[in-house]
């Protein structure tokens, strides 16, 4: 009983001190939500965002909103636009509100008042056709005009720096210190790549040493991983060449679709909405792909094909990455929200249809649930128990009401996947598991009840993930070299439950 009380108190202390960078969500059309530590959700009033798709917001470790963006405009915690991030005034960022993942915000390590905003432009085929001049006509797919909807250029991946110690000329808390620094995610020697420069896929994870982050994007048959540390942004990416090769002939449609990292930073899932060869057309030839990600090196490897000849858009892992959720556009009789079992021998064959609702972004929340954007809707759909099988996951198409006049579109905010601390309820505890030696020097092993281990995680006392081992054998030596001395938590997950054991690393 004493041990159980200690376990519950340890869980409570981890939750209380957890990082809350993803507490506040700003997205869609003036929509805002705060995910509170007690599990409740409250609306945020007065938000200034108007984004059809991509957005990003970030809070400090205590859950206070710091800033947010739609990829073009940047707003402070009081919803004032920062003068250095005002698109219609000519100082905007080079993202696009019609990009699947228009932006992601990264804290600058060691500089508490500074944030990087990475932005992706929409790689439009009409802009590419006008290259090297800017397109100056009326867009046909989707419709729009310059400069209201686009600047006529495909600007690719860029980053800007926000300094919250600055005061904008309009009194904003923070302003843009450096704007639109270009990052190369294409082969400059290939003219067609130069015309488009990027896809619409953007995610971020902590690096293995916890000293910084990896910002990852995709173009054609390459992943580009840029490391962000206290020294700044390393503009030389780690490039992973791995299939499929997404043809430039099918852009802009081939660019559409999200990319997400799992919460442990070990896996990446990609939704290629299309992989066709005809510009501007809609076709049923996209697919969903899984990869391993190495947070030490930034390398993407080990491709697994979940499906092909589909039109995926939104994608998300369950907190323990037992399940993968995907939304598909309706085309030729296929579409809606689907669940895949990542523990199945044949992941693609494990699909379960959860709803026929149209496509939209998916995002894991601090309450452990996954939310789905509903286009032009006053509701977000909710997956209440994302680790559960099929219909037991508790999907609800009208799970969360957005108060008038706010409403959802296709997008939800983009976050650093590994910075998302999920509130967890105590699970069934596996008896008679222990770690030896403890205190630990160099490595440790697990002994006790004989059952298959799904994964073992090493957490610091703020709940941040430091290491994870997938399906280790009982008594296998798990290396913790490079981890500084101190007190940590080891989380052992099996098919029947979870144990958290405190260890001391010497």
Number of C-alpha atoms within 10 A of each C-alpha: 6 6 8 10 10 11 18 14 12 17 19 16 14 20 19 16 13 22 21 25 25 29 26 30 26 29 33 30 19 20 27 24 16 19 19 16 17 9 11 9 15 12 17 16 14 13 20 24 23 21 27 22 27 31 34 30 31 29 21 18 15 13 19 16 22 21 27 30 32 32 31 23 26 29 25 23 18 14 18 19 26 25 23 22 25 17 20 11 10 11 17 20 30 31 33 30 27 23 28 31 35 31 36 28 30 25 24 22 18 12 10 12 16 20 22 21 25 28 34 32 30 30 26 26 23 23 25 23 14 15 18 12 11 15 21 16 13 15 18 10 13 12 8 13 15 13 12 9 15 23 17 22 23 28 26 24 27 21 22 20 21 25 19 20 12 16 15 18 12 10 14 19 22 27 25 27 15 13 19 20 15 16 20 16 26 22 11 12 8 9 12 16 17 20 24 27 25 24 32 32 25 28 24 28 29 25 22 20 13 17 12 22 28 28 24 25 23 23 22 22 13 20 23 25 28 22 24 22 18 13 10 12 19 14 14 13 19 19 18 16 16 15 16 15 12 22 18 23 16 20 25 25 28 29 29 26 30 29 26 28 28 24 25 22 26 20 20 23 25 26 29 29 27 29 28 21 17 16 17 19 14 15 20 19 17 24 23 24 18 22 19 18 20 16 23 12 13 24 18 25 18 11 15 15 15 20 16 17 15 24 30 31 27 32 28 29 28 23 24 15 19 17 21 22 25 29 30 26 22 17 13 9 6 13 21 20 24 19 27 23 22 18 12 12 9 12 18 18 12 17 18 16 16 21 16 16 18 16 24 32 27 31 25 27 20 23 20 22 21 23 24 33 29 25 21 14 17 19 21 24 22 23 25 18 17 26 20 16 16 19 14 13 17 17 22 16 19 13 15 15 15 19 14 9 10 22 23 28 24 25 30 31 27 30 28 26 21 20 23 23 26 21 21 14 11 13 11 10 17 18 11 10 15 16 17 14 15 15 14 17 14 14 15 19 18 20 14 13 12 10 12 14 20 19 18 22 18 23 20 16 19 16 21 21 22 20 22 20 16 12 13 17 18 15 13 12 14 17 14 16 10 9 16 9 11 13 14 19 23 19 16 23 22 16 11 13 14 19 21 22 15 19 19 14 20 13
